[in-house]
């Protein structure tokens, strides 16, 4: 089982301690790139799929790097609807 597979399996289990960095790594392995508008974007981060130009927009959590479970579930729905997972 590859690191990507393990990370995807962890993501799909909706853990309480899934971090933004883990999400970024997972989405990048699925073909997404981080699109940040610089200083004007604040904590908003958009992940754009390279081939399909599909966006996933989230707020970068702070001060903790842990992503709330509800956002993980919403991201899973987006990935499923876009037929990426």
MDAnalysis code that builds the backbone (N, CA, C; Angstrom):
import MDAnalysis as mda
import numpy as np

u = mda.Universe.empty(255, n_residues=85, atom_resindex=np.repeat(np.arange(85), 3), trajectory=True)
u.add_TopologyAttr("name", ["N", "CA", "C"] * 85)
u.add_TopologyAttr("resid", np.arange(1, 86))
u.add_TopologyAttr("resname", ["UNK", "UNK", "UNK", "UNK", "UNK", "UNK", "UNK", "UNK", "UNK", "UNK", "UNK", "UNK", "UNK", "UNK", "UNK", "UNK", "UNK", "UNK", "UNK", "UNK", "UNK", "UNK", "UNK", "UNK", "UNK", "UNK", "UNK", "UNK", "UNK", "UNK", "UNK", "UNK", "UNK", "UNK", "UNK", "UNK", "UNK", "UNK", "UNK", "UNK", "UNK", "UNK", "UNK", "UNK", "UNK", "UNK", "UNK", "UNK", "UNK", "UNK", "UNK", "UNK", "UNK", "UNK", "UNK", "UNK", "UNK", "UNK", "UNK", "UNK", "UNK", "UNK", "UNK", "UNK", "UNK", "UNK", "UNK", "UNK", "UNK", "UNK", "UNK", "UNK", "UNK", "UNK", "UNK", "UNK", "UNK", "UNK", "UNK", "UNK", "UNK", "UNK", "UNK", "UNK", "UNK"])
u.atoms.positions = np.array([
    [0.851, -1.186, 0.000],
    [0.000, 0.000, 0.000],
    [0.894, 1.246, 0.000],
    [0.646, 2.151, -0.932],
    [1.474, 3.347, -1.047],
    [1.084, 4.393, -0.007],
    [1.941, 5.410, 0.122],
    [1.649, 6.502, 1.050],
    [0.351, 7.208, 0.668],
    [0.136, 7.370, -0.642],
    [-1.083, 8.021, -1.125],
    [-2.314, 7.217, -0.710],
    [-2.231, 5.906, -0.858],
    [-3.348, 5.037, -0.480],
    [-3.636, 5.126, 1.013],
    [-2.574, 5.122, 1.816],
    [-2.743, 5.215, 3.265],
    [-3.353, 6.556, 3.662],
    [-2.896, 7.627, 2.994],
    [-3.411, 8.958, 3.305],
    [-4.877, 9.071, 2.880],
    [-5.229, 8.504, 1.724],
    [-6.617, 8.504, 1.277],
    [-7.492, 7.707, 2.238],
    [-7.007, 6.562, 2.670],
    [-7.757, 5.742, 3.619],
    [-7.967, 6.505, 4.937],
    [-6.941, 7.196, 5.378],
    [-7.042, 8.007, 6.607],
    [-8.062, 9.135, 6.416],
    [-8.013, 9.795, 5.277],
    [-8.946, 10.881, 4.971],
    [-10.390, 10.375, 4.985],
    [-10.636, 9.242, 4.362],
    [-11.986, 8.699, 4.263],
    [-12.539, 8.220, 5.606],
    [-11.660, 8.046, 6.595],
    [-12.091, 7.654, 7.942],
    [-12.495, 8.877, 8.777],
    [-12.312, 10.079, 8.249],
    [-12.639, 11.339, 8.924],
    [-12.036, 11.422, 10.334],
    [-10.707, 11.361, 10.424],
    [-10.084, 11.412, 11.749],
    [-10.226, 12.798, 12.383],
    [-10.087, 12.847, 13.684],
    [-10.182, 14.120, 14.410],
    [-8.926, 14.970, 14.278],
    [-7.844, 14.391, 13.776],
    [-6.574, 15.108, 13.735],
    [-5.986, 15.229, 12.325],
    [-6.829, 15.275, 11.306],
    [-6.367, 15.409, 9.918],
    [-5.943, 16.861, 9.697],
    [-4.698, 17.067, 9.284],
    [-4.162, 18.421, 9.176],
    [-4.285, 18.982, 7.758],
    [-4.121, 20.282, 7.663],
    [-4.146, 20.957, 6.372],
    [-3.016, 20.449, 5.483],
    [-1.850, 20.216, 6.064],
    [-0.709, 19.725, 5.282],
    [-0.993, 18.344, 4.695],
    [-1.671, 17.490, 5.454],
    [-2.043, 16.174, 4.939],
    [-3.041, 16.315, 3.790],
    [-4.003, 17.223, 3.950],
    [-4.985, 17.456, 2.895],
    [-4.302, 17.977, 1.637],
    [-3.385, 18.897, 1.817],
    [-2.653, 19.456, 0.683],
    [-1.879, 18.359, -0.049],
    [-1.206, 17.507, 0.693],
    [-0.459, 16.393, 0.099],
    [-1.387, 15.451, -0.654],
    [-2.522, 15.129, -0.055],
    [-3.490, 14.227, -0.683],
    [-4.036, 14.813, -1.977],
    [-4.472, 16.072, -1.921],
    [-5.056, 16.685, -3.120],
    [-4.018, 16.865, -4.218],
    [-2.788, 17.198, -3.849],
    [-1.738, 17.329, -4.860],
    [-1.456, 15.983, -5.526],
    [-1.553, 14.899, -4.768],
    [-1.333, 13.577, -5.360],
    [-2.470, 13.182, -6.301],
    [-3.622, 13.855, -6.162],
    [-4.776, 13.590, -7.033],
    [-4.808, 14.519, -8.239],
    [-3.814, 15.387, -8.368],
    [-3.746, 16.259, -9.532],
    [-4.197, 17.681, -9.285],
    [-4.316, 18.094, -8.034],
    [-4.697, 19.464, -7.712],
    [-3.460, 20.309, -7.462],
    [-3.582, 21.590, -7.733],
    [-2.539, 22.560, -7.411],
    [-3.133, 23.612, -6.488],
    [-2.297, 24.157, -5.618],
    [-2.744, 25.199, -4.704],
    [-2.751, 26.519, -5.447],
    [-3.871, 27.201, -5.364],
    [-3.985, 28.534, -5.974],
    [-4.278, 29.512, -4.841],
    [-3.344, 30.389, -4.593],
    [-3.490, 31.363, -3.519],
    [-3.360, 32.749, -4.138],
    [-4.256, 33.611, -3.794],
    [-4.271, 34.947, -4.394],
    [-3.318, 35.920, -3.701],
    [-2.403, 35.399, -2.909],
    [-1.433, 36.269, -2.246],
    [-1.989, 36.863, -0.973],
    [-1.567, 38.062, -0.661],
    [-1.945, 38.704, 0.596],
    [-3.425, 39.022, 0.685],
    [-4.099, 39.173, -0.427],
    [-5.514, 39.559, -0.397],
    [-6.448, 38.383, -0.142],
    [-5.936, 37.172, -0.189],
    [-6.819, 36.020, -0.036],
    [-7.071, 35.659, 1.419],
    [-6.281, 36.175, 2.330],
    [-6.451, 35.821, 3.729],
    [-6.159, 34.347, 3.925],
    [-7.054, 33.651, 4.606],
    [-6.831, 32.231, 4.864],
    [-7.503, 31.342, 3.817],
    [-8.108, 31.943, 2.795],
    [-8.748, 31.140, 1.737],
    [-7.693, 30.518, 0.831],
    [-7.894, 29.249, 0.561],
    [-7.003, 28.523, -0.346],
    [-7.870, 27.746, -1.319],
    [-7.534, 27.861, -2.590],
    [-8.264, 27.111, -3.614],
    [-7.349, 26.024, -4.156],
    [-7.897, 24.839, -4.261],
    [-7.201, 23.731, -4.911],
    [-7.863, 23.560, -6.267],
    [-7.066, 23.650, -7.325],
    [-7.584, 23.565, -8.694],
    [-7.015, 22.323, -9.348],
    [-7.907, 21.502, -9.924],
    [-7.446, 20.291, -10.607],
    [-6.786, 20.684, -11.920],
    [-5.661, 20.096, -12.198],
    [-4.851, 20.446, -13.368],
    [-5.599, 20.197, -14.678],
    [-6.243, 19.041, -14.806],
    [-6.894, 18.679, -16.067],
    [-8.314, 19.195, -16.188],
    [-9.064, 19.165, -15.092],
    [-10.486, 19.459, -15.167],
    [-10.852, 20.885, -14.770],
    [-9.900, 21.627, -14.223],
    [-10.135, 23.004, -13.750],
    [-11.258, 23.060, -12.718],
    [-11.360, 22.014, -11.901],
    [-12.339, 21.968, -10.818],
    [-11.715, 22.588, -9.577],
    [-12.495, 23.373, -8.837],
    [-12.007, 24.063, -7.652],
    [-12.559, 23.444, -6.375],
    [-11.732, 23.404, -5.371],
    [-12.156, 23.120, -4.009],
    [-11.632, 24.280, -3.180],
    [-12.535, 25.042, -2.621],
    [-12.170, 26.231, -1.862],
    [-12.354, 25.941, -0.378],
    [-11.293, 26.147, 0.395],
    [-11.392, 25.958, 1.840],
    [-10.667, 27.094, 2.540],
    [-10.949, 27.239, 3.816],
    [-10.232, 28.187, 4.650],
    [-9.165, 27.423, 5.405],
    [-7.956, 27.928, 5.347],
    [-6.851, 27.302, 6.042],
    [-7.084, 27.465, 7.540],
    [-7.098, 26.363, 8.285],
    [-7.385, 26.474, 9.718],
    [-6.251, 27.163, 10.467],
    [-6.613, 27.951, 11.461],
    [-5.621, 28.601, 12.305],
    [-6.244, 28.898, 13.653],
    [-5.592, 28.948, 14.725],
    [-4.139, 28.736, 14.877],
    [-3.743, 27.264, 14.762],
    [-4.683, 26.355, 14.955],
    [-4.397, 24.931, 14.812],
    [-4.406, 24.585, 13.330],
    [-3.680, 23.552, 12.960],
    [-3.666, 23.122, 11.559],
    [-4.655, 21.991, 11.295],
    [-5.443, 21.629, 12.301],
    [-6.380, 20.513, 12.170],
    [-7.665, 20.981, 11.486],
    [-8.102, 20.224, 10.493],
    [-9.300, 20.557, 9.728],
    [-10.511, 19.928, 10.404],
    [-11.567, 20.701, 10.516],
    [-12.800, 20.230, 11.123],
    [-13.397, 19.095, 10.289],
    [-13.998, 18.119, 10.975],
    [-14.574, 16.954, 10.289],
    [-15.622, 17.334, 9.251],
    [-16.406, 18.345, 9.524],
    [-17.464, 18.741, 8.584],
    [-16.861, 19.167, 7.248],
    [-15.691, 19.814, 7.288],
    [-15.034, 20.219, 6.051],
    [-14.472, 19.006, 5.318],
    [-13.979, 18.022, 6.071],
    [-13.498, 16.798, 5.433],
    [-14.632, 16.107, 4.690],
    [-15.801, 16.072, 5.308],
    [-16.957, 15.441, 4.673],
    [-17.379, 16.200, 3.418],
    [-17.336, 17.532, 3.476],
    [-17.694, 18.336, 2.306],
    [-16.697, 18.125, 1.175],
    [-15.425, 18.031, 1.506],
    [-14.399, 17.801, 0.490],
    [-14.587, 16.420, -0.132],
    [-14.935, 15.422, 0.679],
    [-15.188, 14.077, 0.142],
    [-16.346, 14.114, -0.849],
    [-17.409, 14.844, -0.512],
    [-18.551, 14.964, -1.422],
    [-18.112, 15.614, -2.728],
    [-17.323, 16.671, -2.644],
    [-16.827, 17.350, -3.851],
    [-16.003, 16.402, -4.714],
    [-15.095, 15.649, -4.090],
    [-14.251, 14.723, -4.838],
    [-15.069, 13.607, -5.463],
    [-16.100, 13.159, -4.762],
    [-16.958, 12.105, -5.288],
    [-17.787, 12.624, -6.458],
    [-18.348, 13.816, -6.302],
    [-19.147, 14.395, -7.387],
    [-18.316, 14.633, -8.631],
    [-17.068, 15.006, -8.445],
    [-16.175, 15.274, -9.569],
    [-15.529, 13.994, -10.086],
    [-15.898, 12.866, -9.474],
    [-15.436, 11.543, -9.863],
    [-13.912, 11.427, -9.812],
    [-13.336, 12.025, -8.793],
    [-11.889, 11.946, -8.618],
    [-11.542, 10.790, -7.682],
    [-12.438, 10.494, -6.724],
    [-12.216, 9.308, -5.878],
    [-13.396, 8.364, -6.055],
])
